[in-house]
Amino acid sequence: MNKDVDWHARFSQQAGWTRDLRQYLFKKAGLAMASRILEVGCGTGAILADIPNRAGSQVYGLDIDPGMIQQAARNVPQAVLTVADAHNLPYPNETFEISFCHYLLLWVASPLKVLQEMKRVTRTGGVLMAMAEPDYSQRMDEPESMQEAGRLQTASLQEQGADVSMGAKLGDLFRKAGIDLVESGWMENRKEVKQLIERLEEEHDLEWQVLESDIRGYITREQMEIFHQMDMEARRKGTRKIQIPTAFAWGKV
């Protein structure tokens, strides 16, 4: 990951986009009654920090990046954190009532294997959730002048190893993993989440940092500056919009 980007700020931003959906899913999953909750691919702890710290429950987080886990330890000191690969979870069978991931499956080598592992460590009758998996193949940028930047970012993500159409595959992956799918869909089709995001002004700088980081190797400095100027002008006019359809799914084990 590019060190020029504040990744905790980025993950917190993404957590903000999905907060309403997450509250809905946690309510469906019975979070208030769960004693053990696992996030696979917890990053810097942006999601774990949002889970109420209550007596009788324990949150766990796992990430393959030791640096991310170090940050998570500072941000969520009450969590039990582990550095490990999501394809081989270091927990006994049926350990957790709830296991979930957030913007993870598009980045792993075998999303089916990861879901099977999450199923294995989730108790019978427990809940497994994939809270946000984007489909960049259906991305839309406004105004038209920014569409090429969006296309380049999608190409960069694919080159970095992302499955840019993961969102469209999510429900089928749950079925293949043997998870009893209860609900799946696209976040923009839910009242709680507006996925056509008109970015708040304070989010724009971070959004640009991520875009610049992704497309830096594809264009010249001069071209980058042109995109930046177009982006700022669109912001000023209130016409800068990004639509990336993002899927969710949850089911029972």
ZAKOLTI-682227 format. One record per residue (C-alpha): x, y, z; chain; residue number from 1; residue in three letters. Coordinates in steps of 0.25 Angstrom, whole numbers, plus 5000, padded with zeros to 4 digits. Layout:
@X = X, Y = Y, Z = Z, unit = A, pos = NUM, code = ALA
...
***
This chain:
@X = 5000, Y = 5000, Z = 5000, unit = A, pos = 1, code = MET
@X = 5005, Y = 5014, Z = 4997, unit = A, pos = 2, code = ASN
@X = 5010, Y = 5021, Z = 5009, unit = A, pos = 3, code = LYS
@X = 5006, Y = 5034, Z = 5004, unit = A, pos = 4, code = ASP
@X = 4991, Y = 5031, Z = 5007, unit = A, pos = 5, code = VAL
@X = 4986, Y = 5032, Z = 5021, unit = A, pos = 6, code = ASP
@X = 4980, Y = 5018, Z = 5021, unit = A, pos = 7, code = TRP
@X = 4973, Y = 5019, Z = 5035, unit = A, pos = 8, code = HIS
@X = 4966, Y = 5031, Z = 5029, unit = A, pos = 9, code = ALA
@X = 4963, Y = 5024, Z = 5017, unit = A, pos = 10, code = ARG
@X = 4957, Y = 5012, Z = 5024, unit = A, pos = 11, code = PHE
@X = 4949, Y = 5021, Z = 5033, unit = A, pos = 12, code = SER
@X = 4944, Y = 5028, Z = 5021, unit = A, pos = 13, code = GLN
@X = 4939, Y = 5015, Z = 5015, unit = A, pos = 14, code = GLN
@X = 4933, Y = 5011, Z = 5029, unit = A, pos = 15, code = ALA
@X = 4925, Y = 5024, Z = 5028, unit = A, pos = 16, code = GLY
@X = 4919, Y = 5021, Z = 5015, unit = A, pos = 17, code = TRP
@X = 4914, Y = 5007, Z = 5020, unit = A, pos = 18, code = THR
@X = 4910, Y = 5011, Z = 5034, unit = A, pos = 19, code = ARG
@X = 4895, Y = 5011, Z = 5032, unit = A, pos = 20, code = ASP
@X = 4896, Y = 4997, Z = 5025, unit = A, pos = 21, code = LEU
@X = 4905, Y = 4992, Z = 5035, unit = A, pos = 22, code = ARG
@X = 4896, Y = 4996, Z = 5047, unit = A, pos = 23, code = GLN
@X = 4885, Y = 4989, Z = 5039, unit = A, pos = 24, code = TYR
@X = 4893, Y = 4976, Z = 5037, unit = A, pos = 25, code = LEU
@X = 4898, Y = 4975, Z = 5051, unit = A, pos = 26, code = PHE
@X = 4884, Y = 4977, Z = 5056, unit = A, pos = 27, code = LYS
@X = 4879, Y = 4965, Z = 5047, unit = A, pos = 28, code = LYS
@X = 4892, Y = 4957, Z = 5052, unit = A, pos = 29, code = ALA
@X = 4888, Y = 4959, Z = 5067, unit = A, pos = 30, code = GLY
@X = 4901, Y = 4967, Z = 5070, unit = A, pos = 31, code = LEU
@X = 4895, Y = 4971, Z = 5084, unit = A, pos = 32, code = ALA
@X = 4895, Y = 4956, Z = 5088, unit = A, pos = 33, code = MET
@X = 4908, Y = 4951, Z = 5082, unit = A, pos = 34, code = ALA
@X = 4919, Y = 4948, Z = 5091, unit = A, pos = 35, code = SER
@X = 4930, Y = 4946, Z = 5080, unit = A, pos = 36, code = ARG
@X = 4931, Y = 4955, Z = 5067, unit = A, pos = 37, code = ILE
@X = 4942, Y = 4954, Z = 5057, unit = A, pos = 38, code = LEU
@X = 4946, Y = 4963, Z = 5046, unit = A, pos = 39, code = GLU
@X = 4954, Y = 4957, Z = 5035, unit = A, pos = 40, code = VAL
@X = 4963, Y = 4967, Z = 5028, unit = A, pos = 41, code = GLY
@X = 4961, Y = 4977, Z = 5039, unit = A, pos = 42, code = CYS
@X = 4972, Y = 4987, Z = 5034, unit = A, pos = 43, code = GLY
@X = 4974, Y = 4998, Z = 5044, unit = A, pos = 44, code = THR
@X = 4962, Y = 4995, Z = 5052, unit = A, pos = 45, code = GLY
@X = 4952, Y = 5006, Z = 5046, unit = A, pos = 46, code = ALA
@X = 4940, Y = 4996, Z = 5047, unit = A, pos = 47, code = ILE
@X = 4944, Y = 4989, Z = 5060, unit = A, pos = 48, code = LEU
@X = 4945, Y = 5002, Z = 5067, unit = A, pos = 49, code = ALA
@X = 4930, Y = 5005, Z = 5063, unit = A, pos = 50, code = ASP
@X = 4926, Y = 4992, Z = 5070, unit = A, pos = 51, code = ILE
@X = 4920, Y = 4995, Z = 5085, unit = A, pos = 52, code = PRO
@X = 4930, Y = 4990, Z = 5095, unit = A, pos = 53, code = ASN
@X = 4920, Y = 4982, Z = 5105, unit = A, pos = 54, code = ARG
@X = 4922, Y = 4973, Z = 5116, unit = A, pos = 55, code = ALA
@X = 4921, Y = 4958, Z = 5112, unit = A, pos = 56, code = GLY
@X = 4926, Y = 4961, Z = 5098, unit = A, pos = 57, code = SER
@X = 4939, Y = 4961, Z = 5091, unit = A, pos = 58, code = GLN
@X = 4943, Y = 4966, Z = 5077, unit = A, pos = 59, code = VAL
@X = 4954, Y = 4959, Z = 5069, unit = A, pos = 60, code = TYR
@X = 4962, Y = 4965, Z = 5057, unit = A, pos = 61, code = GLY
@X = 4971, Y = 4958, Z = 5047, unit = A, pos = 62, code = LEU
@X = 4979, Y = 4964, Z = 5036, unit = A, pos = 63, code = ASP
@X = 4991, Y = 4959, Z = 5028, unit = A, pos = 64, code = ILE
@X = 4999, Y = 4973, Z = 5029, unit = A, pos = 65, code = ASP
@X = 5006, Y = 4974, Z = 5042, unit = A, pos = 66, code = PRO
@X = 5006, Y = 4989, Z = 5041, unit = A, pos = 67, code = GLY
@X = 4991, Y = 4990, Z = 5040, unit = A, pos = 68, code = MET
@X = 4990, Y = 4981, Z = 5052, unit = A, pos = 69, code = ILE
@X = 4999, Y = 4991, Z = 5060, unit = A, pos = 70, code = GLN
@X = 4990, Y = 5002, Z = 5056, unit = A, pos = 71, code = GLN
@X = 4978, Y = 4994, Z = 5060, unit = A, pos = 72, code = ALA
@X = 4984, Y = 4991, Z = 5074, unit = A, pos = 73, code = ALA
@X = 4985, Y = 5006, Z = 5076, unit = A, pos = 74, code = ARG
@X = 4971, Y = 5009, Z = 5071, unit = A, pos = 75, code = ASN
@X = 4964, Y = 4997, Z = 5077, unit = A, pos = 76, code = VAL
@X = 4971, Y = 4993, Z = 5090, unit = A, pos = 77, code = PRO
@X = 4960, Y = 4984, Z = 5094, unit = A, pos = 78, code = GLN
@X = 4961, Y = 4975, Z = 5082, unit = A, pos = 79, code = ALA
@X = 4968, Y = 4962, Z = 5081, unit = A, pos = 80, code = VAL
@X = 4977, Y = 4964, Z = 5069, unit = A, pos = 81, code = LEU
@X = 4985, Y = 4954, Z = 5060, unit = A, pos = 82, code = THR
@X = 4994, Y = 4955, Z = 5048, unit = A, pos = 83, code = VAL
@X = 4990, Y = 4943, Z = 5039, unit = A, pos = 84, code = ALA
@X = 4985, Y = 4940, Z = 5025, unit = A, pos = 85, code = ASP
@X = 4970, Y = 4940, Z = 5023, unit = A, pos = 86, code = ALA
@X = 4971, Y = 4927, Z = 5014, unit = A, pos = 87, code = HIS
@X = 4976, Y = 4920, Z = 5027, unit = A, pos = 88, code = ASN
@X = 4969, Y = 4925, Z = 5039, unit = A, pos = 89, code = LEU
@X = 4976, Y = 4922, Z = 5052, unit = A, pos = 90, code = PRO
@X = 4964, Y = 4919, Z = 5060, unit = A, pos = 91, code = TYR
@X = 4957, Y = 4906, Z = 5064, unit = A, pos = 92, code = PRO
@X = 4944, Y = 4902, Z = 5057, unit = A, pos = 93, code = ASN
@X = 4931, Y = 4909, Z = 5062, unit = A, pos = 94, code = GLU
@X = 4938, Y = 4920, Z = 5070, unit = A, pos = 95, code = THR
@X = 4930, Y = 4932, Z = 5066, unit = A, pos = 96, code = PHE
@X = 4915, Y = 4935, Z = 5066, unit = A, pos = 97, code = GLU
@X = 4917, Y = 4946, Z = 5056, unit = A, pos = 98, code = ILE
@X = 4929, Y = 4947, Z = 5045, unit = A, pos = 99, code = SER
@X = 4929, Y = 4958, Z = 5035, unit = A, pos = 100, code = PHE
@X = 4938, Y = 4965, Z = 5025, unit = A, pos = 101, code = CYS
@X = 4938, Y = 4979, Z = 5019, unit = A, pos = 102, code = HIS
@X = 4944, Y = 4982, Z = 5005, unit = A, pos = 103, code = TYR
@X = 4952, Y = 4970, Z = 5006, unit = A, pos = 104, code = LEU
@X = 4948, Y = 4959, Z = 4996, unit = A, pos = 105, code = LEU
@X = 4952, Y = 4967, Z = 4984, unit = A, pos = 106, code = LEU
@X = 4967, Y = 4967, Z = 4989, unit = A, pos = 107, code = TRP
@X = 4969, Y = 4952, Z = 4993, unit = A, pos = 108, code = VAL
@X = 4974, Y = 4941, Z = 4984, unit = A, pos = 109, code = ALA
@X = 4962, Y = 4932, Z = 4986, unit = A, pos = 110, code = SER
@X = 4950, Y = 4938, Z = 4992, unit = A, pos = 111, code = PRO
@X = 4943, Y = 4925, Z = 4992, unit = A, pos = 112, code = LEU
@X = 4953, Y = 4919, Z = 5001, unit = A, pos = 113, code = LYS
@X = 4953, Y = 4931, Z = 5010, unit = A, pos = 114, code = VAL
@X = 4937, Y = 4930, Z = 5011, unit = A, pos = 115, code = LEU
@X = 4939, Y = 4915, Z = 5014, unit = A, pos = 116, code = GLN
@X = 4949, Y = 4918, Z = 5025, unit = A, pos = 117, code = GLU
@X = 4940, Y = 4929, Z = 5031, unit = A, pos = 118, code = MET
@X = 4928, Y = 4918, Z = 5031, unit = A, pos = 119, code = LYS
@X = 4937, Y = 4908, Z = 5038, unit = A, pos = 120, code = ARG
@X = 4940, Y = 4917, Z = 5049, unit = A, pos = 121, code = VAL
@X = 4926, Y = 4922, Z = 5051, unit = A, pos = 122, code = THR
@X = 4917, Y = 4914, Z = 5060, unit = A, pos = 123, code = ARG
@X = 4905, Y = 4906, Z = 5055, unit = A, pos = 124, code = THR
@X = 4893, Y = 4916, Z = 5054, unit = A, pos = 125, code = GLY
@X = 4903, Y = 4928, Z = 5054, unit = A, pos = 126, code = GLY
@X = 4904, Y = 4939, Z = 5044, unit = A, pos = 127, code = VAL
@X = 4914, Y = 4942, Z = 5033, unit = A, pos = 128, code = LEU
@X = 4914, Y = 4955, Z = 5026, unit = A, pos = 129, code = MET
@X = 4921, Y = 4962, Z = 5014, unit = A, pos = 130, code = ALA
@X = 4918, Y = 4976, Z = 5016, unit = A, pos = 131, code = MET
@X = 4923, Y = 4983, Z = 5004, unit = A, pos = 132, code = ALA
@X = 4929, Y = 4978, Z = 4991, unit = A, pos = 133, code = GLU
@X = 4930, Y = 4988, Z = 4980, unit = A, pos = 134, code = PRO
@X = 4928, Y = 4986, Z = 4965, unit = A, pos = 135, code = ASP
@X = 4937, Y = 4995, Z = 4958, unit = A, pos = 136, code = TYR
@X = 4933, Y = 4990, Z = 4944, unit = A, pos = 137, code = SER
@X = 4920, Y = 4998, Z = 4946, unit = A, pos = 138, code = GLN
@X = 4927, Y = 5010, Z = 4951, unit = A, pos = 139, code = ARG
@X = 4922, Y = 5024, Z = 4946, unit = A, pos = 140, code = MET
@X = 4929, Y = 5037, Z = 4948, unit = A, pos = 141, code = ASP
@X = 4924, Y = 5051, Z = 4946, unit = A, pos = 142, code = GLU
@X = 4927, Y = 5060, Z = 4939, unit = A, pos = 143, code = PRO
@X = 4931, Y = 5053, Z = 4926, unit = A, pos = 144, code = GLU
@X = 4944, Y = 5060, Z = 4927, unit = A, pos = 145, code = SER
@X = 4948, Y = 5051, Z = 4939, unit = A, pos = 146, code = MET
@X = 4943, Y = 5038, Z = 4933, unit = A, pos = 147, code = GLN
@X = 4957, Y = 5034, Z = 4928, unit = A, pos = 148, code = GLU
@X = 4963, Y = 5036, Z = 4942, unit = A, pos = 149, code = ALA
@X = 4952, Y = 5026, Z = 4947, unit = A, pos = 150, code = GLY
@X = 4956, Y = 5016, Z = 4936, unit = A, pos = 151, code = ARG
@X = 4971, Y = 5017, Z = 4939, unit = A, pos = 152, code = LEU
@X = 4968, Y = 5015, Z = 4954, unit = A, pos = 153, code = GLN
@X = 4960, Y = 5003, Z = 4951, unit = A, pos = 154, code = THR
@X = 4971, Y = 4997, Z = 4942, unit = A, pos = 155, code = ALA
@X = 4981, Y = 5000, Z = 4953, unit = A, pos = 156, code = SER
@X = 4973, Y = 4993, Z = 4964, unit = A, pos = 157, code = LEU
@X = 4972, Y = 4981, Z = 4954, unit = A, pos = 158, code = GLN
@X = 4987, Y = 4981, Z = 4952, unit = A, pos = 159, code = GLU
@X = 4989, Y = 4982, Z = 4967, unit = A, pos = 160, code = GLN
@X = 4982, Y = 4969, Z = 4969, unit = A, pos = 161, code = GLY
@X = 4967, Y = 4973, Z = 4971, unit = A, pos = 162, code = ALA
@X = 4956, Y = 4966, Z = 4965, unit = A, pos = 163, code = ASP
@X = 4949, Y = 4979, Z = 4960, unit = A, pos = 164, code = VAL
@X = 4935, Y = 4972, Z = 4958, unit = A, pos = 165, code = SER
@X = 4935, Y = 4964, Z = 4971, unit = A, pos = 166, code = MET
@X = 4922, Y = 4971, Z = 4975, unit = A, pos = 167, code = GLY
@X = 4914, Y = 4964, Z = 4964, unit = A, pos = 168, code = ALA
@X = 4919, Y = 4950, Z = 4969, unit = A, pos = 169, code = LYS
@X = 4916, Y = 4952, Z = 4983, unit = A, pos = 170, code = LEU
@X = 4903, Y = 4944, Z = 4985, unit = A, pos = 171, code = GLY
@X = 4908, Y = 4933, Z = 4976, unit = A, pos = 172, code = ASP
@X = 4921, Y = 4931, Z = 4985, unit = A, pos = 173, code = LEU
@X = 4912, Y = 4930, Z = 4997, unit = A, pos = 174, code = PHE
@X = 4904, Y = 4919, Z = 4991, unit = A, pos = 175, code = ARG
@X = 4917, Y = 4912, Z = 4986, unit = A, pos = 176, code = LYS
@X = 4923, Y = 4913, Z = 5000, unit = A, pos = 177, code = ALA
@X = 4910, Y = 4906, Z = 5006, unit = A, pos = 178, code = GLY
@X = 4905, Y = 4918, Z = 5013, unit = A, pos = 179, code = ILE
@X = 4890, Y = 4919, Z = 5015, unit = A, pos = 180, code = ASP
@X = 4889, Y = 4933, Z = 5008, unit = A, pos = 181, code = LEU
@X = 4878, Y = 4941, Z = 5015, unit = A, pos = 182, code = VAL
@X = 4880, Y = 4954, Z = 5007, unit = A, pos = 183, code = GLU
@X = 4888, Y = 4960, Z = 4997, unit = A, pos = 184, code = SER
@X = 4888, Y = 4973, Z = 4988, unit = A, pos = 185, code = GLY
@X = 4893, Y = 4986, Z = 4984, unit = A, pos = 186, code = TRP
@X = 4895, Y = 4997, Z = 4994, unit = A, pos = 187, code = MET
@X = 4890, Y = 5008, Z = 4985, unit = A, pos = 188, code = GLU
@X = 4877, Y = 5000, Z = 4985, unit = A, pos = 189, code = ASN
@X = 4875, Y = 5002, Z = 5000, unit = A, pos = 190, code = ARG
@X = 4868, Y = 5014, Z = 5006, unit = A, pos = 191, code = LYS
@X = 4879, Y = 5014, Z = 5017, unit = A, pos = 192, code = GLU
@X = 4891, Y = 5016, Z = 5008, unit = A, pos = 193, code = VAL
@X = 4893, Y = 5026, Z = 4996, unit = A, pos = 194, code = LYS
@X = 4904, Y = 5020, Z = 4988, unit = A, pos = 195, code = GLN
@X = 4903, Y = 5032, Z = 4978, unit = A, pos = 196, code = LEU
@X = 4912, Y = 5040, Z = 4987, unit = A, pos = 197, code = ILE
@X = 4913, Y = 5055, Z = 4986, unit = A, pos = 198, code = GLU
@X = 4926, Y = 5056, Z = 4994, unit = A, pos = 199, code = ARG
@X = 4927, Y = 5065, Z = 5006, unit = A, pos = 200, code = LEU
@X = 4937, Y = 5076, Z = 5004, unit = A, pos = 201, code = GLU
@X = 4946, Y = 5070, Z = 5015, unit = A, pos = 202, code = GLU
@X = 4946, Y = 5056, Z = 5008, unit = A, pos = 203, code = GLU
@X = 4951, Y = 5062, Z = 4995, unit = A, pos = 204, code = HIS
@X = 4966, Y = 5063, Z = 4998, unit = A, pos = 205, code = ASP
@X = 4967, Y = 5048, Z = 5003, unit = A, pos = 206, code = LEU
@X = 4959, Y = 5043, Z = 4991, unit = A, pos = 207, code = GLU
@X = 4969, Y = 5050, Z = 4982, unit = A, pos = 208, code = TRP
@X = 4981, Y = 5044, Z = 4989, unit = A, pos = 209, code = GLN
@X = 4976, Y = 5030, Z = 4987, unit = A, pos = 210, code = VAL
@X = 4972, Y = 5033, Z = 4972, unit = A, pos = 211, code = LEU
@X = 4986, Y = 5040, Z = 4970, unit = A, pos = 212, code = GLU
@X = 4993, Y = 5028, Z = 4977, unit = A, pos = 213, code = SER
@X = 4986, Y = 5018, Z = 4968, unit = A, pos = 214, code = ASP
@X = 4988, Y = 5025, Z = 4954, unit = A, pos = 215, code = ILE
@X = 5002, Y = 5031, Z = 4957, unit = A, pos = 216, code = ARG
@X = 5009, Y = 5020, Z = 4948, unit = A, pos = 217, code = GLY
@X = 5000, Y = 5022, Z = 4936, unit = A, pos = 218, code = TYR
@X = 5001, Y = 5036, Z = 4933, unit = A, pos = 219, code = ILE
@X = 5011, Y = 5048, Z = 4933, unit = A, pos = 220, code = THR
@X = 5012, Y = 5058, Z = 4944, unit = A, pos = 221, code = ARG
@X = 5006, Y = 5068, Z = 4934, unit = A, pos = 222, code = GLU
@X = 4994, Y = 5059, Z = 4931, unit = A, pos = 223, code = GLN
@X = 4992, Y = 5057, Z = 4946, unit = A, pos = 224, code = MET
@X = 4992, Y = 5072, Z = 4949, unit = A, pos = 225, code = GLU
@X = 4981, Y = 5074, Z = 4938, unit = A, pos = 226, code = ILE
@X = 4973, Y = 5063, Z = 4944, unit = A, pos = 227, code = PHE
@X = 4975, Y = 5070, Z = 4958, unit = A, pos = 228, code = HIS
@X = 4970, Y = 5083, Z = 4952, unit = A, pos = 229, code = GLN
@X = 4958, Y = 5077, Z = 4946, unit = A, pos = 230, code = MET
@X = 4955, Y = 5070, Z = 4959, unit = A, pos = 231, code = ASP
@X = 4956, Y = 5083, Z = 4967, unit = A, pos = 232, code = MET
@X = 4948, Y = 5090, Z = 4957, unit = A, pos = 233, code = GLU
@X = 4937, Y = 5080, Z = 4957, unit = A, pos = 234, code = ALA
@X = 4937, Y = 5080, Z = 4972, unit = A, pos = 235, code = ARG
@X = 4935, Y = 5095, Z = 4972, unit = A, pos = 236, code = ARG
@X = 4923, Y = 5094, Z = 4962, unit = A, pos = 237, code = LYS
@X = 4917, Y = 5083, Z = 4970, unit = A, pos = 238, code = GLY
@X = 4917, Y = 5073, Z = 4958, unit = A, pos = 239, code = THR
@X = 4928, Y = 5063, Z = 4963, unit = A, pos = 240, code = ARG
@X = 4921, Y = 5050, Z = 4966, unit = A, pos = 241, code = LYS
@X = 4926, Y = 5036, Z = 4967, unit = A, pos = 242, code = ILE
@X = 4917, Y = 5023, Z = 4966, unit = A, pos = 243, code = GLN
@X = 4922, Y = 5010, Z = 4969, unit = A, pos = 244, code = ILE
@X = 4912, Y = 4999, Z = 4971, unit = A, pos = 245, code = PRO
@X = 4915, Y = 4992, Z = 4984, unit = A, pos = 246, code = THR
@X = 4909, Y = 4979, Z = 4988, unit = A, pos = 247, code = ALA
@X = 4906, Y = 4973, Z = 5001, unit = A, pos = 248, code = PHE
@X = 4902, Y = 4959, Z = 5006, unit = A, pos = 249, code = ALA
@X = 4899, Y = 4951, Z = 5019, unit = A, pos = 250, code = TRP
@X = 4895, Y = 4938, Z = 5022, unit = A, pos = 251, code = GLY
@X = 4894, Y = 4927, Z = 5033, unit = A, pos = 252, code = LYS
@X = 4904, Y = 4915, Z = 5036, unit = A, pos = 253, code = VAL
***
